[in-house]
Amino acid sequence: MAIATATNLYTSYSPITIKTRNNKSVSFSSQPGAYISRHVKFAVPIQKRTTLSISAASTTAIQVDGPTTSSKASKTLPFRVGHGFDLHRLEPGYPLIIGGIDVPHDRGCEAHSDGDVLLHCVVDAVLGALGLPDIGQIFPDSDPKWKGAPSSVFIKEAVRLMHEAGYEIGNLDATLILQRPKLSPHKEAIRANLSELLGADPSVVNLKAKTHEKVDSLGENRSIAAHTVVLLMKK
């Protein structure tokens, strides 16, 4: 037998009746703060109280891990950040279109559309910031209507969705990675055209170009890639 004093240990449960050694029933309240000042001989193992204690802890844990409100909170965010990446093979016989500008080169991007690697990753960055499906889901290459389509079509749709959600471009930072051709003579034209397509001031659109130091397909002039980070601001 174990001797215990009835306290508010069982405050979350209904009144408890205990059989004493003399086979008499003894009841006590489980209301918060209630207790019995005398000792009662329990025929209940200590383990029983441990089980109740664990159960109470489990109930608390479930309440803490209840439904969150993250989906509602995201609708009121004053800004959102998105990241985009794209890579295309460079092959002879294709035009090299970057940011909507035809850049003279002996190779171009092999793609279902015009293969504009910069606009593709900008579209993905905007869609990602909005929490929407990526460019491949909205404009699948399995759909023949996008065959050879100019990527300006994709970016205009991304801008429409952005404005529909109540956002505008805060700033955009993009990096092009290719070994050749040199983009210095074309950077300003690309940046100006990208700004116009986005409906953004050129001062918030930044463009950088890097080589891959002759390493892997990018450095061997067999592919071109682009990274973009975009900040969307609430209107």
TIGU-294294 format. One record per residue (C-alpha): residue in one letter; x, y, z. Coordinates in steps of 0.001 Angstrom, whole numbers, padded with zeros to 6 digits, always signed. Layout:
AXYZ;...
// end
This chain:
M+000000+000000+000000;A+001137+003566-000670;I+000136+006523+001477;A-000526+009767-000358;T-002171+013066+000367;A-004967+014102-001995;T-003965+017410-003565;N-004782+019298-006723;L-002672+016851-008791;Y-005848+015687-010511;T-007274+019155-011119;S-008133+018420-014730;Y-010226+015339-013948;S-013684+014619-012455;P-014140+013714-008743;I-012247+010541-007818;T-013529+007731-005587;I-010941+005549-003825;K-011546+002258-001987;T-009801+002206+001422;R-008408-000878+003114;N-011706-001193+005058;N-013548-001319+001719;K-015130+002076+002297;S-015459+004584-000480;V-013755+007923-000045;S-014403+010670-002596;F-012575+013950-003001;S-012954+016955-005253;S-010711+017582-008253;Q-011563+021267-008567;P-008513+023561-008908;G-007081+024309-005497;A-009149+021681-003668;Y-007398+019297-001315;I-007974+016932+001647;S-006052+017620+004812;R-005971+014037+006114;H-004174+010973+004782;V-005992+008233+002960;K-004658+004778+002221;F-004881+004242-001523;A-005103+000864-003201;V-003915+002573-006411;P-000291+002168-007586;I+001830+005323-007828;Q+002153+004455-011497;K-001513+005427-011957;R-000754+009030-011063;T+002215+009003-013407;T-000051+007871-016247;L-002456+010721-015598;S+000403+013192-015483;I+001732+012003-018858;S-001741+012215-020348;A-002083+015810-019241;A+001294+016677-020740;S+000305+015030-024012;T-002891+017052-024171;T-000920+020252-023702;A+001463+019307-026522;I-001399+018714-028930;Q-002851+022116-028146;V+000494+023817-028788;D+000888+022069-032138;G-002572+023068-033304;P-003459+024786-036605;T-001232+027674-037553;T-002249+030914-039243;S+000765+031219-041567;S-001377+031116-044706;K-003421+034084-043482;A-000392+036016-042324;S+001322+035662-045703;K-001459+037670-047390;T-000595+040753-045396;L+003179+040729-045875;P+004454+044173-046948;F+007098+042557-049163;R+008042+039175-050616;V+011332+037794-051962;G+011721+035346-054839;H+014636+033534-056452;G+014922+032247-059999;F+017429+030072-061847;D+017593+028828-065411;L+020125+027128-067667;H+020065+026300-071380;R+022371+024508-073760;L+024063+026621-076421;E+023849+025073-079881;P+024652+026299-083403;G+021720+027439-085506;Y+019766+029202-082758;P+019567+032926-081984;L+020947+034045-078618;I+018160+036044-076959;I+018972+037570-073556;G+016481+039831-071798;G+014556+040180-075051;I+017660+041419-076895;D+019172+039511-079826;V+022878+039185-078954;P+025144+038319-081928;H+026819+034946-081371;D+027548+031757-083271;R+025334+029773-080895;G+021970+030199-079239;C+019755+028519-076671;E+018127+025254-077585;A+014646+025474-076056;H+010945+024998-076671;S+010373+028767-076627;D+012980+031375-077595;G+015217+030122-074742;D+015665+033541-073105;V+017470+032366-069969;L+017287+035753-068250;L+013571+036314-068711;H+012850+032717-067723;C+014580+033045-064369;V+013025+036477-063752;V+009592+034951-064336;D+010405+032153-061871;A+011626+034686-059302;V+008397+036696-059524;L+006205+033583-059421;G+008209+032220-056502;A+007818+035448-054535;L+004067+035200-055056;G+004032+031547-053971;L+002764+030408-057389;P+003738+027422-059581;D+006934+027781-061610;I+007229+028727-065264;G+007319+025101-066396;Q+003923+024430-064839;I+002211+027564-066120;F+003817+027431-069598;P+004660+023720-070088;D+006962+022805-072973;S+004529+019991-073770;D+002044+022603-075010;P+002631+023333-078727;K+001269+026880-078441;W+004464+027918-076616;K+006709+026530-079350;G+009080+029340-080316;A+007105+031848-078222;P+008918+035023-077179;S+009625+034986-073446;S+008151+038478-073163;V+004774+036697-073178;F+005766+034830-070007;I+007089+037855-068188;K+004014+039929-069024;E+001834+037245-067471;A+004055+037156-064368;V+003748+040947-064077;R-000038+040707-064434;L-000183+038159-061606;M+002109+040347-059499;H-000131+043409-059916;E-003231+041292-059336;A-001784+040269-055965;G-001148+043939-055116;Y+002638+043971-055480;E+005177+045851-057577;I+008901+045458-058181;G+010930+046735-055230;N+014232+045791-056802;L+015725+043038-058925;D+019273+041702-059047;A+020254+039299-061825;T+023480+037514-062730;L+024181+036013-066156;I+026812+033271-066379;L+028419+032525-069739;Q+031887+032353-071210;R+031099+034025-074514;P+030107+036421-075930;K+031116+039383-073783;L+027979+041127-072579;S+029476+044524-071725;P+028332+046103-075026;H+024778+044778-074498;K+024196+045109-070772;E+022478+048495-070813;A+020158+047527-073670;I+019240+044303-071825;R+018648+046125-068541;A+016535+048832-070182;N+014364+046277-071976;L+013957+044179-068820;S+012906+047282-066873;E+010322+048144-069519;L+008881+044619-069528;L+008587+044707-065741;G+007187+048225-065689;A+009963+049125-063253;D+012334+052065-063053;P+015790+051084-064423;S+017327+052276-061159;V+015849+049254-059322;V+016974+046693-061911;N+020570+045457-061677;L+022360+043155-064108;K+025745+041459-063746;A+027642+039100-066038;K+030163+036451-064980;T+032230+033794-066693;H+032778+030333-065283;E+036556+030514-065744;K+036453+027821-068453;V+035067+025286-065970;D+032212+022872-066869;S+029673+023449-069654;L+029223+027134-068779;G+032936+027848-069007;E+033278+025806-072174;N+030686+027918-074011;R+028242+025007-074162;S+025577+026556-071942;I+024320+029778-070416;A+022718+030300-067003;A+021096+033071-065005;H+020251+033711-061349;T+017742+036312-060225;V+016606+037589-056843;V+013555+039840-056826;L+011920+041887-054083;L+008215+042598-054439;M+006680+045444-052453;K+003043+045991-051545;K+001530+048817-053574;
// end
